[in-house]
């Protein structure tokens, strides 16, 4: 018989949840950096912001605190504390706005690429090798 509670408590599931919490801010940062790289009109950039970035930002409001908690709890996996530190650095850069807008977009694009590579690395490769 299938026991759903055992699956939810498994270390693989908790690690997957921790990595999934860093996916919305990573996608949002990567998409936010795209208008600086790809030439597009203001209407297109506004549409991307309205239809993609606002829902991802709202989802990130809930996922970042839980992701930081899980990264602290599962700190033996070296990628999770690195994702947590990069996310905190991204929030600091987003709210303090240091440097030029070009440097900020470069940082957001780098953070988004790092987060997407780390999450994809877990779900596509390392998750299958994880011992439960």
N, C-alpha and C positions, 0 to 999 in steps of 0.2 A: 504494500500500500504506500502511496506517496505521502510523505510527511513534509508539508510546506514550512512548518516552523523550524525544522532542522536545516532547510535550505537558507532561510533568512538568518539563522545564527551562524552559518558557516563562514570561516575566515575569507574564503574566496568571494562570497557575496558582499561582505562588509568592505573588503578592499575595492571591489567594483563600485560600490556606492560611494566610497571616498573619491575615487577617480572621476566618477560621473558628476560629482559636485563641482569639480573644477572645469567641466566642459562648457557650461554656459558663459562664464566670464572669459574663457579663452576664445570662444567663437565670437563673442561680442567685441573683444579687443581686436581680433584679427579683422573682422568686418569693418570696424570703425577706422582702421588704418587704410583700408582699401581706397577710399575716395582721394587720398593724398597721392596714391601711386597710379591709379587708373583714371584717366581723364573722363569726366562725366559732368553733365549739367547739374545745376543746383536742384532741379526738380527730381532728378534720379537719386541724387544723394539724400534729399529730403525723404523720398519714398523709402529708401533703404533704412534710413533712421527711424521712420515711423513704423514701418511694417516688420523690421527685423530687430533693430537695436533696442527699441523700447520693450518689447516682450522679453528679449534676452536679459536686459537690465533688471526687469522685475523678477525674473527667475533667478538671477544672480544674487538678488537681495536675500533670498532664502537659502540658496545653496552655498554661498561663501562662508557664513558662520559655521554651518554644519560640516563643511569640508575642512575648515581649519580645526575644528574639534576632532574630526576623524584623523586628520593628519597628525595631530599631537598624540592621539591614542595609538595610532599605528606607525609610530615614528621609526620603527626598525626597518621599514621599507624606505630606502633613501630617496626615492622619487617623490614621495608624499610631502616630506618637509621642504624639499626644494620647490615643489609646486606651491606650498603654503607661503614660503618666503617670497616667491616671485609674485604671488597674488597680493600680498601685503604691500610689496614695492609698487605694484601696478596701482593699487588704491591710493598710495601716497602720491605718486606722480599724477594721478587723475585729479586729486583734490588740491594739490599745491601748485600744479602747473609750472614746474621748473624748466628752464631752457626755452628754446624756440619751439614753435609748433612742429617743425620738421623733426626735431629730436624727440618730441613726445610721440609723434606718429611712428617713428622708428622704434621707440621703446614698446609701444602698444602692439605693433606688428611682430616684434621679436617675442614679446610675452605670449601673444596669441599662438604663434608658431610653436613655441616651447610647450605650451599647455596642450595643444592638439597632438604634438608628437608624443608627449608623455602619456596622455590618455589613450591614444591609438596604440602605443607600445604595450600598455597593459592589456587592453581588450583584444588585440590581434595576436600578440605573441606571448607575453609573460604570464597571462592568466592561465593558459593551457599548461604551463610548466609549474604552476604553483601547487605545492603539496598541501592537502587539507588534513 
